Amino acid sequence: MKLELFYYDACPFCQLVLGVIDELNIAVDYCNIQESMEHLNRLTSDTGRRTVPCLYIDNKPMFESSDIVDWLKENQSKLQKKA
């Protein structure tokens, strides 16, 4: 399962999700929308929104930090761990 997190550092909701990813030791590709126009353009073209955090799960976007955290915790046993 491929996970990509679209985020930026100053976003408190992103920090919540980043903390859970770190705590669960889950392998995620990070896509900072403030450091890469490519990431921002992909997010806006795919979803029509600039809203973060957005977790792409096999290229399907999920918004809302609480939904993302719940999904990560529920699926942690199926997710790839960081090397």
C-alpha positions in Angstrom: 0.0 0.0 0.0 1.5 3.3 -1.0 1.0 6.2 1.4 1.8 9.9 0.6 1.2 12.7 3.1 0.6 16.2 1.7 1.4 18.7 4.4 3.4 21.7 5.5 5.4 22.2 8.7 3.5 25.2 10.2 0.1 23.4 10.1 -0.9 22.1 13.5 -3.2 19.4 12.1 -0.3 18.2 9.9 1.9 18.0 13.0 -0.7 15.8 14.7 -0.7 13.4 11.8 3.1 13.5 11.5 3.4 12.6 15.2 1.2 9.6 14.8 3.1 8.4 11.7 6.3 8.7 13.7 4.8 7.0 16.7 3.5 4.0 14.7 6.8 3.9 12.6 4.9 3.9 9.3 6.6 4.3 6.0 5.2 7.4 4.2 6.3 9.5 1.3 6.2 13.1 2.4 5.0 15.8 0.0 5.5 19.3 1.5 3.3 21.7 -0.5 5.2 24.8 0.6 8.6 23.4 -0.6 7.4 21.9 -4.0 5.1 23.4 -6.5 4.9 20.0 -8.1 3.3 18.6 -4.9 0.9 21.6 -4.5 -0.1 21.4 -8.2 -0.8 17.6 -7.9 -2.9 18.2 -4.7 -5.0 21.0 -6.3 -5.4 19.2 -9.6 -6.4 15.9 -8.0 -8.7 17.3 -5.4 -9.6 20.9 -6.3 -8.3 21.8 -2.8 -5.2 23.1 -1.1 -6.3 21.6 2.2 -3.7 19.7 4.3 -3.1 17.3 5.8 -4.1 15.0 2.9 -3.1 11.4 3.0 -3.1 9.6 -0.4 -3.8 5.9 0.1 -2.9 4.2 -3.2 -3.5 7.5 -5.0 -6.9 8.1 -3.3 -6.9 11.2 -1.1 -8.2 11.3 2.5 -8.7 14.6 4.3 -9.3 15.6 7.9 -6.5 14.9 10.4 -8.8 12.9 12.8 -9.9 10.6 10.0 -6.3 10.1 8.9 -5.2 9.3 12.4 -8.0 6.9 12.9 -7.3 5.2 9.6 -3.6 4.9 10.4 -4.2 3.3 13.8 -6.9 0.9 12.5 -4.7 -0.2 9.6 -1.2 -0.1 11.2 -0.7 -3.9 11.1 -1.2 -3.9 7.3 1.1 -0.9 6.7 4.8 -1.0 5.8 7.1 0.1 8.6 10.0 2.5 8.2 13.3 0.8 7.5 
